């Protein structure tokens, strides 16, 4: 190799190790790729289904007690 910074260059193809020889992007699903868009959408829908439609605020109960006309 005739590069000025030899330590930063890849080795010759015949001297490369196993990880350098194989293309890591050839089979992304076997490498633990991210879940599909459908999976993310399903998970989001499941979370939204479990939420209350209109949650009460932290001071809503206190405001109701103050403004109620209880005798």
N, CA, C and O atoms as CSV, one atom per row, in Angstrom:
chain,resi,resn,atom,element,x,y,z
A,1,UNK,N,N,0.854,-1.183,0.000
A,1,UNK,CA,C,0.000,0.000,0.000
A,1,UNK,C,C,0.887,1.230,0.000
A,1,UNK,O,O,1.914,1.292,0.676
A,2,UNK,N,N,0.459,2.190,-0.772
A,2,UNK,CA,C,1.280,3.387,-0.890
A,2,UNK,C,C,0.572,4.629,-0.370
A,2,UNK,O,O,0.879,5.740,-0.801
A,3,UNK,N,N,-0.363,4.458,0.543
A,3,UNK,CA,C,-1.083,5.596,1.097
A,3,UNK,C,C,-0.238,6.273,2.174
A,3,UNK,O,O,0.529,5.598,2.860
A,4,UNK,N,N,-0.362,7.600,2.340
A,4,UNK,CA,C,0.445,8.300,3.343
A,4,UNK,C,C,0.063,7.894,4.772
A,4,UNK,O,O,0.936,7.835,5.638
A,5,UNK,N,N,-1.193,7.618,5.034
A,5,UNK,CA,C,-1.642,7.184,6.357
A,5,UNK,C,C,-2.020,5.711,6.269
A,5,UNK,O,O,-3.197,5.372,6.145
A,6,UNK,N,N,-1.040,4.856,6.334
A,6,UNK,CA,C,-1.280,3.445,6.098
A,6,UNK,C,C,-2.229,2.821,7.114
A,6,UNK,O,O,-2.979,1.908,6.769
A,7,UNK,N,N,-2.212,3.282,8.328
A,7,UNK,CA,C,-3.069,2.713,9.354
A,7,UNK,C,C,-4.546,2.970,9.123
A,7,UNK,O,O,-5.380,2.282,9.711
A,8,UNK,N,N,-4.891,3.918,8.302
A,8,UNK,CA,C,-6.288,4.264,8.048
A,8,UNK,C,C,-6.840,3.598,6.801
A,8,UNK,O,O,-8.011,3.802,6.479
A,9,UNK,N,N,-6.066,2.828,6.100
A,9,UNK,CA,C,-6.494,2.215,4.848
A,9,UNK,C,C,-6.967,0.786,5.080
A,9,UNK,O,O,-6.521,0.118,6.013
A,10,UNK,N,N,-7.875,0.323,4.223
A,10,UNK,CA,C,-8.320,-1.065,4.288
A,10,UNK,C,C,-7.193,-1.964,3.781
A,10,UNK,O,O,-6.421,-1.570,2.906
A,11,UNK,N,N,-7.107,-3.171,4.335
A,11,UNK,CA,C,-6.091,-4.087,3.831
A,11,UNK,C,C,-6.440,-4.574,2.426
A,11,UNK,O,O,-7.571,-4.425,1.963
A,12,UNK,N,N,-5.454,-5.154,1.766
A,12,UNK,CA,C,-5.693,-5.718,0.439
A,12,UNK,C,C,-6.780,-6.790,0.527
A,12,UNK,O,O,-6.916,-7.427,1.572
A,13,UNK,N,N,-7.561,-7.008,-0.542
A,13,UNK,CA,C,-8.669,-7.973,-0.482
A,13,UNK,C,C,-8.247,-9.366,-0.027
A,13,UNK,O,O,-9.002,-10.028,0.684
A,14,UNK,N,N,-7.087,-9.816,-0.408
A,14,UNK,CA,C,-6.665,-11.165,0.003
A,14,UNK,C,C,-6.288,-11.240,1.478
A,14,UNK,O,O,-6.159,-12.335,2.026
A,15,UNK,N,N,-6.110,-10.088,2.129
A,15,UNK,CA,C,-5.743,-10.074,3.547
A,15,UNK,C,C,-6.875,-9.598,4.448
A,15,UNK,O,O,-6.670,-9.454,5.653
A,16,UNK,N,N,-8.070,-9.350,3.900
A,16,UNK,CA,C,-9.180,-8.860,4.706
A,16,UNK,C,C,-9.752,-9.978,5.570
A,16,UNK,O,O,-9.731,-11.152,5.201
A,17,UNK,N,N,-10.262,-9.574,6.729
A,17,UNK,CA,C,-10.882,-10.539,7.630
A,17,UNK,C,C,-12.310,-10.822,7.188
A,17,UNK,O,O,-12.803,-10.191,6.253
A,18,UNK,N,N,-12.980,-11.762,7.848
A,18,UNK,CA,C,-14.320,-12.182,7.460
A,18,UNK,C,C,-15.329,-11.051,7.430
A,18,UNK,O,O,-16.133,-10.974,6.501
A,19,UNK,N,N,-15.309,-10.161,8.431
A,19,UNK,CA,C,-16.269,-9.075,8.482
A,19,UNK,C,C,-16.078,-8.058,7.381
A,19,UNK,O,O,-17.030,-7.388,6.981
A,20,UNK,N,N,-14.858,-7.934,6.886
A,20,UNK,CA,C,-14.591,-6.980,5.819
A,20,UNK,C,C,-14.921,-7.556,4.448
A,20,UNK,O,O,-15.178,-6.807,3.506
A,21,UNK,N,N,-14.915,-8.874,4.331
A,21,UNK,CA,C,-15.162,-9.503,3.039
A,21,UNK,C,C,-16.639,-9.534,2.680
A,21,UNK,O,O,-16.988,-9.404,1.506
A,22,UNK,N,N,-17.512,-9.703,3.663
A,22,UNK,CA,C,-18.929,-9.901,3.388
A,22,UNK,C,C,-19.682,-8.588,3.479
A,22,UNK,O,O,-19.392,-7.742,4.325
A,23,UNK,N,N,-20.661,-8.433,2.586
A,23,UNK,CA,C,-21.471,-7.228,2.560
A,23,UNK,C,C,-22.500,-7.300,3.669
A,23,UNK,O,O,-23.375,-8.164,3.607
A,24,UNK,N,N,-22.450,-6.435,4.693
A,24,UNK,CA,C,-23.409,-6.517,5.800
A,24,UNK,C,C,-24.828,-6.121,5.397
A,24,UNK,O,O,-25.772,-6.458,6.111
A,25,UNK,N,N,-25.010,-5.425,4.289
A,25,UNK,CA,C,-26.334,-4.993,3.868
A,25,UNK,C,C,-27.013,-5.989,2.928
A,25,UNK,O,O,-28.123,-5.734,2.462
A,26,UNK,N,N,-26.374,-7.099,2.649
A,26,UNK,CA,C,-26.952,-8.051,1.710
A,26,UNK,C,C,-28.236,-8.664,2.250
A,26,UNK,O,O,-29.173,-8.884,1.483
A,27,UNK,N,N,-28.306,-8.946,3.555
A,27,UNK,CA,C,-29.481,-9.559,4.162
A,27,UNK,C,C,-29.841,-8.800,5.435
A,27,UNK,O,O,-29.545,-9.273,6.532
A,28,UNK,N,N,-30.473,-7.635,5.313
A,28,UNK,CA,C,-30.730,-6.820,6.507
A,28,UNK,C,C,-31.667,-7.482,7.502
A,28,UNK,O,O,-31.543,-7.230,8.700
A,29,UNK,N,N,-32.596,-8.316,7.062
A,29,UNK,CA,C,-33.517,-8.948,8.004
A,29,UNK,C,C,-32.821,-9.968,8.891
A,29,UNK,O,O,-33.270,-10.221,10.008
A,30,UNK,N,N,-31.754,-10.546,8.420
A,30,UNK,CA,C,-31.002,-11.499,9.233
A,30,UNK,C,C,-30.088,-10.783,10.218
A,30,UNK,O,O,-29.551,-11.410,11.131
A,31,UNK,N,N,-29.907,-9.487,10.044
A,31,UNK,CA,C,-29.043,-8.717,10.933
A,31,UNK,C,C,-29.828,-8.005,12.027
A,31,UNK,O,O,-29.256,-7.204,12.766
A,32,UNK,N,N,-31.121,-8.278,12.146
A,32,UNK,CA,C,-31.916,-7.640,13.176
A,32,UNK,C,C,-32.360,-6.250,12.763
A,32,UNK,O,O,-32.203,-5.294,13.522
A,33,UNK,N,N,-32.912,-6.132,11.571
A,33,UNK,CA,C,-33.366,-4.833,11.076
A,33,UNK,C,C,-34.560,-4.343,11.891
A,33,UNK,O,O,-35.163,-5.109,12.642
A,34,UNK,N,N,-34.890,-3.089,11.742
A,34,UNK,CA,C,-36.012,-2.477,12.459
A,34,UNK,C,C,-37.330,-3.116,12.022
A,34,UNK,O,O,-37.422,-3.635,10.909
A,35,UNK,N,N,-38.346,-3.085,12.880
A,35,UNK,CA,C,-39.644,-3.642,12.513
A,35,UNK,C,C,-40.254,-2.877,11.339
A,35,UNK,O,O,-39.881,-1.737,11.060
A,36,UNK,N,N,-41.180,-3.515,10.672
A,36,UNK,CA,C,-41.813,-2.895,9.509
A,36,UNK,C,C,-42.711,-1.734,9.924
A,36,UNK,O,O,-43.018,-1.564,11.104
A,37,UNK,N,N,-43.121,-0.947,8.953
A,37,UNK,CA,C,-44.013,0.181,9.213
A,37,UNK,C,C,-45.364,-0.306,9.728
A,37,UNK,O,O,-45.987,0.350,10.563
A,38,UNK,N,N,-45.817,-1.462,9.228
A,38,UNK,CA,C,-47.095,-2.008,9.690
A,38,UNK,C,C,-47.037,-2.341,11.175
A,38,UNK,O,O,-47.998,-2.103,11.907
A,39,UNK,N,N,-45.920,-2.884,11.614
A,39,UNK,CA,C,-45.765,-3.222,13.031
A,39,UNK,C,C,-45.826,-1.960,13.882
A,39,UNK,O,O,-46.468,-1.949,14.932
A,40,UNK,N,N,-45.162,-0.898,13.435
A,40,UNK,CA,C,-45.170,0.355,14.184
A,40,UNK,C,C,-46.578,0.945,14.231
A,40,UNK,O,O,-47.005,1.463,15.263
A,41,UNK,N,N,-47.288,0.867,13.125
A,41,UNK,CA,C,-48.649,1.410,13.085
A,41,UNK,C,C,-49.570,0.621,14.007
A,41,UNK,O,O,-50.394,1.208,14.709
A,42,UNK,N,N,-49.439,-0.697,14.014
A,42,UNK,CA,C,-50.263,-1.536,14.892
A,42,UNK,C,C,-49.983,-1.235,16.365
A,42,UNK,O,O,-50.908,-1.146,17.171
A,43,UNK,N,N,-48.708,-1.078,16.709
A,43,UNK,CA,C,-48.344,-0.782,18.095
A,43,UNK,C,C,-48.899,0.577,18.520
A,43,UNK,O,O,-49.347,0.741,19.655
A,44,UNK,N,N,-48.869,1.549,17.607
A,44,UNK,CA,C,-49.403,2.869,17.909
A,44,UNK,C,C,-50.914,2.808,18.119
A,44,UNK,O,O,-51.441,3.440,19.034
A,45,UNK,N,N,-51.604,2.055,17.278
A,45,UNK,CA,C,-53.055,1.924,17.414
A,45,UNK,C,C,-53.420,1.249,18.736
A,45,UNK,O,O,-54.402,1.626,19.375
A,46,UNK,N,N,-52.638,0.258,19.146
A,46,UNK,CA,C,-52.904,-0.428,20.411
A,46,UNK,C,C,-52.727,0.528,21.587
A,46,UNK,O,O,-53.514,0.500,22.533
A,47,UNK,N,N,-51.712,1.361,21.534
A,47,UNK,CA,C,-51.491,2.325,22.610
A,47,UNK,C,C,-52.618,3.347,22.669
A,47,UNK,O,O,-53.094,3.686,23.752
A,48,UNK,N,N,-53.048,3.841,21.505
A,48,UNK,CA,C,-54.112,4.838,21.479
A,48,UNK,C,C,-55.426,4.253,21.974
A,48,UNK,O,O,-56.225,4.964,22.582
A,49,UNK,N,N,-55.665,2.970,21.724
A,49,UNK,CA,C,-56.911,2.337,22.141
A,49,UNK,C,C,-57.009,2.256,23.663
A,49,UNK,O,O,-58.110,2.276,24.214
A,50,UNK,N,N,-55.874,2.165,24.342
A,50,UNK,CA,C,-55.904,2.024,25.796
A,50,UNK,C,C,-55.941,3.369,26.526
A,50,UNK,O,O,-56.058,3.396,27.751
A,51,UNK,N,N,-55.845,4.483,25.797
A,51,UNK,CA,C,-55.864,5.800,26.430
A,51,UNK,C,C,-57.303,6.256,26.676
A,51,UNK,O,O,-58.189,5.937,25.883
A,52,UNK,N,N,-57.551,6.998,27.762
A,52,UNK,CA,C,-58.898,7.555,27.965
A,52,UNK,C,C,-59.158,8.646,26.928
A,52,UNK,O,O,-58.222,9.278,26.437
A,53,UNK,N,N,-60.425,8.864,26.598
A,53,UNK,CA,C,-60.745,9.813,25.533
A,53,UNK,C,C,-60.457,11.253,25.950
A,53,UNK,O,O,-60.011,12.053,25.127
A,54,UNK,N,N,-60.701,11.590,27.200
A,54,UNK,CA,C,-60.468,12.955,27.659
A,54,UNK,C,C,-59.995,12.908,29.110
A,54,UNK,O,O,-60.811,12.979,30.029
A,55,UNK,N,N,-58.684,12.790,29.321
A,55,UNK,CA,C,-58.194,12.680,30.696
A,55,UNK,C,C,-58.422,13.964,31.486
A,55,UNK,O,O,-58.434,15.061,30.926
A,56,UNK,N,N,-58.600,13.810,32.782
A,56,UNK,CA,C,-58.828,14.981,33.633
A,56,UNK,C,C,-57.497,15.626,33.988
A,56,UNK,O,O,-56.477,14.950,34.120
A,57,UNK,N,N,-57.525,16.927,34.137
A,57,UNK,CA,C,-56.330,17.669,34.482
A,57,UNK,C,C,-56.024,17.552,35.960
A,57,UNK,O,O,-56.890,17.130,36.726
A,58,UNK,N,N,-54.818,17.912,36.391
A,58,UNK,CA,C,-54.435,17.760,37.792
A,58,UNK,C,C,-55.218,18.672,38.740
A,58,UNK,O,O,-55.368,18.329,39.912
A,59,UNK,N,N,-55.717,19.812,38.279
A,59,UNK,CA,C,-56.439,20.748,39.147
A,59,UNK,C,C,-57.943,20.759,38.875
A,59,UNK,O,O,-58.674,21.569,39.445
A,60,UNK,N,N,-58.394,19.874,38.017
A,60,UNK,CA,C,-59.809,19.889,37.651
A,60,UNK,C,C,-60.712,19.568,38.843
A,60,UNK,O,O,-61.759,20.191,39.018
A,61,UNK,N,N,-60.308,18.604,39.654
A,61,UNK,CA,C,-61.123,18.239,40.818
A,61,UNK,C,C,-61.176,19.388,41.824
A,61,UNK,O,O,-62.241,19.680,42.368
A,62,UNK,N,N,-60.042,20.042,42.075
A,62,UNK,CA,C,-60.009,21.148,43.021
A,62,UNK,C,C,-60.844,22.323,42.528
A,62,UNK,O,O,-61.521,22.975,43.323
A,63,UNK,N,N,-60.804,22.599,41.235
A,63,UNK,CA,C,-61.597,23.691,40.678
A,63,UNK,C,C,-63.091,23.380,40.794
A,63,UNK,O,O,-63.898,24.268,41.067
A,64,UNK,N,N,-63.444,22.126,40.588
A,64,UNK,CA,C,-64.849,21.748,40.696
A,64,UNK,C,C,-65.356,21.895,42.126
A,64,UNK,O,O,-66.489,22.323,42.345
A,65,UNK,N,N,-64.516,21.541,43.101
A,65,UNK,CA,C,-64.902,21.675,44.508
A,65,UNK,C,C,-65.080,23.147,44.887
A,65,UNK,O,O,-65.990,23.488,45.642
A,66,UNK,N,N,-64.226,24.004,44.373
A,66,UNK,CA,C,-64.288,25.421,44.710
A,66,UNK,C,C,-65.519,26.095,44.101
A,66,UNK,O,O,-66.101,26.998,44.702
A,67,UNK,N,N,-65.904,25.655,42.924
A,67,UNK,CA,C,-67.011,26.316,42.229
A,67,UNK,C,C,-68.341,25.626,42.419
A,67,UNK,O,O,-69.351,26.113,41.910
A,68,UNK,N,N,-68.388,24.509,43.133
A,68,UNK,CA,C,-69.651,23.816,43.322
A,68,UNK,C,C,-70.518,24.591,44.327
A,68,UNK,O,O,-70.012,25.319,45.182
A,69,UNK,N,N,-71.830,24.412,44.197
A,69,UNK,CA,C,-72.762,25.106,45.083
A,69,UNK,C,C,-73.301,24.136,46.139
A,69,UNK,O,O,-74.513,23.997,46.304
A,70,UNK,N,N,-72.420,23.491,46.824
A,70,UNK,CA,C,-72.813,22.551,47.861
A,70,UNK,C,C,-73.149,23.328,49.126
A,70,UNK,O,O,-72.472,24.299,49.466
A,71,UNK,N,N,-74.192,22.899,49.816
A,71,UNK,CA,C,-74.588,23.596,51.041
A,71,UNK,C,C,-74.227,22.817,52.269
A,71,UNK,O,O,-74.492,23.265,53.385
